[in-house]
Amino acid sequence: MNSVRCKLCASITCLLLLSLSIVVSGGKVNKHKPWIETTYHGIVTENDISVLLDPPLIALDKDAPLRYAGEICGFRIHGQNVPFEAVVVDKTTGEGVIRSKEKMDCELQKEYTFTIQAYDCGEDPDGGNMKKSHKANVHIQVNDINEYAPVFKEKSYKATIIEGKKYDSILRVEAIDADCSSQFSQICSYEIVTPDVPFTVDKDGYIKNSEKINYNKDRQYKLAVTAYDCGKKRSTEDVLVKINIKPSCKPGWQGWSKRIEYEPGTGSLALFPVMHLETCDEPITSIQTTVELETSHIGKGCDRDTYSEKSLHKLCGAASGTIDLLPSPSSSTNWTVGLPSDNGRDSDQVFEFNGTQAVKIPEGVLTTNLKEPFTISVWMRHGPGSSIHGDKETVLCNSDKTDMNRHHYSLYVHNCRLVFLFRQNPSENENFHPAEFHWKLDQVCDKEWHHYVLNVDIPTVALYVDGVSYDPFLVTEDYPLHHSKIETQLVVGACWQGGEFRMTQFFFGNLAGLMIRAGKLESKKVIDCLYTCKEGLDLLDSGNSYKGVMVHFNPTQSVLSMEGDDIESFDKNMQHVSYLNSRQFPTPGIRRLKISTTVKCFNEETCITIPDVEGYVMVLQPDEPKISLSGIDHFARAASEFESNEGVPLFPELKIVSTITREVESEAEDEDEPTVQESMISEEIMHNLDMCEVSVLGDELNAEQESFEVDPSQLQQRGMEMSNSSTGLTITGVNTMANYEEMLHSIRYRNWNSESLFERKFKIVCSELNGRYASNEFKVEVNVIHTANPVEYPNHLLAQPEFVRPVQHASVDLSGHNLANPHSSSVVPSAATVVIVVCVSFLVFMIILGIFRIRAAHQRTMRDQENGKENEMDWDDSALTITVNPMETYEDQHSSEDEEEEEEEESEEGDEEDDITSAESESSEEEEGEQEDQQNVNRQQQLEWDDSTLTY
């Protein structure tokens, strides 16, 4: 029994252990998900349900070969209104197929996209603990079958042609196919079914005549045309094409002149005042015309003002601070002297760079380290192949002057790309920053003039080419430069390699107007103004919009496009097309014109061909202005005036006048033989000036003792600028002649050490349009009068300089006190002051009257007459040359008592004569002592000429 019991217990224990193992292992039977591909592509043929999948639909399960858990029980399709189902072909292998629930129609839908998911059979027949795979994308395309035939869009086609002409295309027939695929929906060919007709049709449906048609032979042709799709299926119905023949006619623009002369200053000129379009009675439904004005050979692409680029920036409203790196050569801006320039184009300053030349910008012209924001603008003409090896061509470069070859900022061209490099200065933030900006532009290599403006405000750089904005296609970053005490060198036309001490990356092409302005970006308004042409096409009476005509101008107004459907209105618009050049002195020469026209008939296709019209506008030579400078060209002033703080005005009465000379015709008053006589008339005109240059003739200015004085506030108020050097000064800026006159009047010359100065000569020249029109050279000679204490002799002659003494200069202040003579202690009374003012006012009259009375009443000696000449200091001395010896002195006034008595007698005699003159002019009486004081003052005043009323 015990043994039985033991066996029974052992059996129970085994069963329990087996049950436990079954329970424990039962949780791990289906532990893997089925696996399928992530994407499937399928094809189903139209009118079929079988789908061919790539790759095949097979689901795998790592639980295989366990039953249920390792088997695939089904596939599930996810999507809305999906006309497909997926079924399992073999549970063990996981193979399945996708098929459509109904026959597919390609014309309804060409493609389907949905997701599919596989799931296994779980752990038991009931599908417990079933696991699903991931979702896979399925793309199914429906293959088309050629079930539809081509059908023509129109029931019939009509066209009209003119006899004797061979057309490239008369009209186009067009058929369509309802099949969904490109293979069967495309029309591959057309065919004219009608035999023996002089017409052909190409694969695109364009019909043309194979020979010239004779109107007298046939006036109409009827053609039957059929179409084939690319599956060789023919259209079920042919289409009828009627082609009408018209007698020969020459359509085109009529009533125009090949040469049109434009006289400057006449405003808008109608180019085609009587022109009209001949259509040969063709039923026109649409007219498109383009009028092109060719001006690329004029200046930098068209006629613009040729003021300096700096002046143009001011005229356009740009803020101050613009620096011209390529100015016209002058005494103060001489770094462009060695560059080849194009001075033949209306004084438009253009510089040529041939790959071997560059200019270094002097220190002080521009701060070497630009602080953002700033603007760079330049006119550039560059072509492909300018550089043989495709090297970089530098327009502007700022690099290390010595030791290293670091480029701080540069603008260069490389393989028809414009590149701007800007390396920031050392800072606390050493992170990457945008450093190089690339633009790929056709304009860089088209050999035409273009205007480039870069508004730099890191991290962005805005580029404008001819007023149009462009974004960079590539921006690279770099670290800021390391701190260094090495100076930099700014170069135009190449880049300086400080470590190698040579130039590299030379530029090939033309540059002009290279400007930099720091601290502010250029506005779009200023950019457009800088690029705007002064000439272009215009439409007179543009306010009267003619019915059915649309007009469009390009930004430069060199291209005018018009479109309309009414020929009469179109002709009126063309008759109002005009040429306008708003420059006062435009660039003379030819501007070519071209008119291109396309017309359409009722079928919206081209029916007749309008030949292009080519002519030209001849801008005549403008009447050149003659700028004349006039004024006092020779005068003398006391040395004290030169040494004063105010100095001496050099051009106090300068006049600037501009005149033009025109030729006019007038009929002679002869009844028998009327003749036409030509005469020249001169008339004054007003225009601007842009520069006046004052030069020193002879020795250059010595900065230690002489200078020009100009009020800077007046310059700033008028928007002018001044530059000076040891050779003179230059005033620049576009302004009126009146403002230039006022500024020249205010120029004063100072010399605070004039003891050895006897004369100074100056020259002034003014010009307009960057030197295109220049004035005469107006020269001024200034003499210095050196004064000394006088010693009077009975014979009224100066003593000979037997003993030379230091010259003592005398001057008189406005109150009448003698400032130089310490021995004079008397004060002039107020009555004497009145007499002095009156005498000065009538000085010339008094002297002349006194001379005649002296000659009539007294037979004076030759010495008295010479003394009379000394008193006539305000005569008209335009023909005299007066030389004053500064070393000549007078003897001591207190040499002897006899001489003093003799001088008193002569003084009394002179007082009596002056009393006679004063009595006749003013009828006033003064005491004898007062008259003597007045006479002393007059003598000293006469030593310093007042020639403001003299004419030279």
QUIDA-V490526 format. One line per field, one symbol per residue. phi: phi as a letter, one per 20 degrees, with the letter a starting at -180 (. if undefined). burial: + if it has 9 or more other ideal C-beta (glycine too) atoms within 8 Angstrom, else -. A space follows every 50 residues. Layout:
phi = ???
burial = ???
This chain:
phi = .ffffffffffffffffffffffffffdfddcefccfebcdcccegmcdf deecffecddcfffeffmfedderccedqeleecccceebffemfbcdbe fbfecffebecccbdcbdceendbfemflfddefedecdcdefecfddef cffdfbccbccdfmcdefbebcebdccefeeffdefeeacbeffelcecc cefenedbeebfedffebdbcdddcdccefemeeffcedecddeddffbd fqecncdfdcedegndmfcfecfcfbeedlmffedbccccdddecfeeld oaecfeffgffffffenfffofdeecfffbfecdfefeefcdeedllffc ddcdnccbceeffnfbffdfefebcccbebcbcfmfdfdmffceebbdcf fbmcdfeebbcbdblmcecddbeffgbfeeffcgccddcdcfffcemdfb ddcdedbgedcedcdlndecefebcddbfffffbeffdcecdnaceeffd lbeblfedqccblecccenbefefffffffefeecrebcflffefffmcd cbdfgelecddcbacdfffffffffefcdcceffcfffpecfdbddcccc dfemdfdcdeffdcbbeeeffffffdeddbqfdbbccfffffefffmdfe cfcfcdccccdddcdcefecffcfcdddcdcdcecdbeccacdddeenff fefebbaedcfffffffemdccccbfeqccdcpfbfffffgffffefcdd bebefeedbbdccccdbcllnfcdefeedcddddeedbfecedgeldfff ffcedffdedbcefeneeeeefeedfdffffffffffffffdffffffff ffffffeceefffffffffffefdffdfddcdddefeecefffdfbffff ffffffffffffffffffffeclcccfffffffffffffffffdfddfee dd
burial = ----------------------------++-+++++---+++++++-++- +-+---+++++-++-+-++++++++++------+-+++--+--+++++++ ---+++-----+-++++++++++---+--++++--+++++++++++-+++ ++----+++++++-+---+++++++++-+++-+++++--++++-----+- +---+++++---+-+-----+-++++++++--+++---++++++++-++- +++--+---+-+-+----++++--++++++-+-+-++++++++++--+++ ++++-+++++++++++-+---+++++++-+--+--+--+-++--++++++ +++-+-+++++----+---+--+++++++++++--++----+++++++++ ++-+++++++++++-+++++++++--------+++++++-+-+++---++ ++++++++--+++++++--+-+-----+-++----+-++++++++++++- --+-++++++++++++++-+++---++++++-++++++++-+---+--+- +-+--+++++++++-++-+++++++++++++-+-+++---+++++-++++ +-+-++++-+--++++++++-+--+-+++-++--+++++++++---++++ ++-+++++++++------------------------+-++++++++---- +----+-+++---++--+-+-++----++++++++-+-++++++++++++ +-++--+--++++++++++++++-+--++++++++++++-+-+--+--+- +-----+-++++---+-+---------+---++-++-+++-+++-++-++ +-++--------++++++-+-+-+---------+----++--+-----++ -++-++++-++-+++++++-+----+---++++++++++++++++++--+ --
